[in-house]
C-alpha cells in the first residue's frame, strides 16, 4: 500500500463515506441515571430546568471496545444553551460581565417571555458588556408581531443581533416566514429555525418557502444519520448551519463538537451547556479554556464516565 493510500485509510478509518454502516457484536448494553445539578435554574420562554436528569449509556463490544453516550430527557423543549437565561436585568448584567472576563465575545440571550423585560435585560447587558455580539433565542415565545417589535426596538437602540433564533411557535410557518423576511431585508438579521426543525421534511419545507436562513441541528433531536441528511440538503440549498444541544454534559457536547469540527460547515457553534453544571461527571474528553474548546485527536470523543459512580 502506498504512503498516500495508507494515510487515506487512516483518515477515514476504512469507511467510504459518512453514511456507510457496518455490523458489530454487542456484548453488553447498559444505561444509568446521569443526574447533575445546575449552578442555577435555567429558564426559557416555555420551561424551567433545575437539574440535568439525563441517561448515561455504555456499550461494550465483544472485542472489548467500549462506547459512551448520553440521552437528554426533556419535556417538549430545547433548553440548550449557556448564554443568558431569562433573569432580571441585574442578574443578566452580572452574567454578561462574567462571560466577558472569560473571553466570550458573543452572548446568547433567552427572550420571549415578556417583551418589556426582554428589552430591559438587553439594555443592562449592553452596559455591562458593550462590545459583545448578540444572539436572541425566543424558544417559540413571541407572536410574529411581537418578534418584529423586538427588532424595531433593538434597531432604535443601535443593536443588531447576529441571529434571531426560533422567534415564533414551531408550527407557525407563516409567522416564521414573515419574521424572517422583515429581519433579513429590513434589518439585515438572520433567523434560525430550531424547534421548527425536527426532521428532514421540516428542513425541506423551510427551504421551499424561504422560511429561515439558518438551521439549528441537535443530535438528540434528529440523530446522527438524520443530522447528516439535513446537513447535506441545507448546505446544497445555501442555508447556514448551527450546532446546538439540549442541557447535556461534556459527554454529549463532546460528540457534537467532534461532528462540527470534522465537517467544518457550521457557522454558529452553541455547545456550552456543561458550563451551566455545578459538577462535571465526565473524565477526559475535550478541555475547556474559557471560550475555547480543545479537542484531542483520539478515536471517538475521548470522554467517559466512572460507571460505578453513576446512580442506578
N, C-alpha and C positions, 0 to 999 in steps of 0.2 A: 504494500500500500504506500502511495506517495505521501510526502510530508503534508501537502495541502489537503489530500483526501483524508488523512488521519485527523487533521485539525478540524475539518468539516464534520467528521464523525463525532469528535469530542464535543463540538459546539452544539450539535443537535441531539446528542445522546441517542443516536440511531433512529430518530424519527424523521420521516419525510416531510411532515407538516404538523402544525399545531392541532389539527383535528384528527390525526391518526390515533387509533385506540389499540390496546393490547390487553391480554388476559393475564391476571396474576392469581396466585394461590393464597388466599387469605386464611391464616391460621387462627387469628383471634381478632374480634372487633369489640371494643368496649366504649362506653360513654359514662361520664360522671358530671355532676353539677360543677359549674365553674362560676361561683358567686364571688363578686368583688365589689366592695363598697366604693361609691363615688366620693370625691373630695367634697362636693356639694351637690344638691339636687339639680338636675338638668331639665329645664323647662323649655318647651317649644309651643307653637300655637295650638297644637292639638293634644299634647300629652306632657306628662312629667315623669322622669325616671329618677329613682332614688338610689338604685344599685344595679349593677350588672348581674343578671341571672341567666347566664348562657349555659351551654353544654360543651364540655371538652370531649374530643373524640380521639381514640388511639386505635390505630390499625396496625397489626403485626402480620407480616407475610411469612410464608414457610421457610424462606431463606434467611430470616432474622431481621430484615429491614422493617423499620417502624416509621409510620407516618402519623402526624399530629394535625388535628383540625379543631375548629370551633364553630358552633352554631348559635346565633343570637336568637333569643326568644322575646319578641316584642309584639304588642297588640296593634297591628294595623298602622304603625307609624315607622318613620325612618329617622329617628332621633340620633343623628350620626356624627356630629362634629364637635370638635373642641370649640373654636371660635368663642363667641359670647352668647350664652343662652338668654332667655327673657328674664331680665333682672331690673332692678331700679337703676336710674341714671348714675347714682353714686357708685353702685357695685360695678356697673359697666365700665365706668371710668377707671376704677381700680384694676379691673381685669385688663383693660387696654394698656395701662401703664406697665403692668406686669409682663404682658406679652411683648411689648415694645423692648423692654430690657432683655428679654430672651432672644431677640433678634427677628421677631416676626414683623414683616412689613405689610402683610395683608391680613385683615381680620374678617372673619365670617360672623355676621350678626344675625341672630334669630329674631324675626319680627312676625307680625301677623295676628297678634292677639288684641292689641289696642293701638289704633293709628296715632293718637296723640302721644301716648307713652313711647311708641317707637321713635317718633321724631325727637323727643326729649333725650332719649338714650343716644341717638346718633349725634346730637349736639354735644353731649357730655363726652363721648368718645373722641370726637373731633378736637376738643380742648385737650384731652389727656394724651392723645397720640395724633398730632396734627398732620403728620406726613404719611399716615397709613392709607392703604387702599381698602375698599370695602367690597365684600360680597354679602348681599342680602339674601336670606333664606326664609321665606314666609311659611314653608311647610303647609301649603294649601290654605293659609289663614285669611286671605283677603278675597273680597269680591273684586271683579275686574276694575270697577271704577275706583275702589279704594287703592288698589295697586297702582293705578295711573296717578292718583292723587299723591301717593308717596313719592313717585318720580318727579312730579311737579314741585313738591316742597323741597326735595333734595336739590333740584336744579336751582331753586331760589337761594339755597344755602351755599351754592357753589360746589356741591358734592356730586360726583358722578361715579356710581358703583361700577366695578368692572364686570359684575354679574348679578342678575336678579333670578334667584332660584325658586322654582315652583310657586309662583305668586298666587295661583288660584287652585280651586279644588281639582283633584286628579281627573275627574270626569268632565270638567268644564272645558271641553276642547275649543269651543268658540271663544270663551273668555281668555284662554291661554293664547290663542292666535291674536286676539285683539291687543292684549298687553305686549306681546312680542313685537307686533308691528309698530306700536307707538314708542316702545322702549328703543327699538332699533333705529327707526327713521327720524324720530323727533329728538331723541336724547343720546343716541349712539351707544346704547347699553344692550348687551346680550342677555337673553333669557334662557335659563336652563330648565329642562324637564327632568324631574326626579320621580316623585310619586306617580306621575303620568306615564312613566316608562317602566312597565312591568313585564314586557315581553317584546319579542321581535316584531309582532304585529303592531304594538303601540308605536314603535320606532318608525315603522313603515307609514303609519298614519300621520305621524308628526312630519315626516319628510314630504309626503304627498300634499299636506295642507300648509307647509311652511309655518308650523305652529311653534317652533322653538329653534334656537341657534346652537344649543349645547345639550348633550345627553349625559346624565349622571349615571354611571354604571356602578352598581353594588353587587358583589359576587353573592352575598347572602340572599339577594332578591332574584337574580336571574341565573345563578350558577356559572361555572367556568365555561362550559360549552355555549351556553346562552350568551355570555358576555362576548365570546369570540365572534359569534354570529352577528351580534349587534354592532360590534366594533367595525367589522368588515363593511356592513351596509351603511353605517353612519359616516365612515371615512369616505366611502365612494360617493356619498351624497354631499360631501363638503361640510358636514356638521363638525363642530368641535366636541371634544370629549372631556369628561371629568371622571376621576376615580374616587369613589367615596366608600363609606361603610356604615354599619349600624354602630351602636355603642359596644365596642369589642376590645379585646386585649391585643397585645402585640402579636399574638399567635395569628389571628385573622388578618390584622393590619399588615403583618409581615408578608403574608402570601399575596395580598392585594398590591403591596408595594413592589414585590418582585415582578408581578404581571405588568404593572405600569412601567417599571424601569426596562423590562425586557422588550416590550413592544414600542415604547418611546413615542406613542401617539397621543398622549394625554396632555391637554393644555392646562387643566386645573387638577391639582392633587390635594385631596382632603382626607388625610388618613391620621388624624391626630387625636382620636378619642382616647387612646391609652393615657394621654396627659390629664384626662379627667379623673383617672382612677387613683384611689388613695394607696394602693399597693400594686405591685407588678408580679403576677404569678408565673410569668414566662421566663425561662432560662435561656441564655444565649440569644441567637437571632440578631436582628439589626440593633445598632446603637443609636440613641437619641442624644443629639448635641444641640439643644435649643431648637432652632428652626430647620436643622439639618439632620437627615436620617442617613446613617452609614450602613450599607449592606455588604455582606461578605460574599465571596464567590464560592458558595457551597451548594451542593445539590439539595433541592428542597428549600424551604425558607429558613432553616437553621435553628428555629425556636422549638422548645419542647417544654412539657410540664413535668414536675415531680409527681408522678401518678399517685403515690401513696399519701401525698399531702393534700390531694383533692378529695373533698367530701363525697361520700357515697350518696 
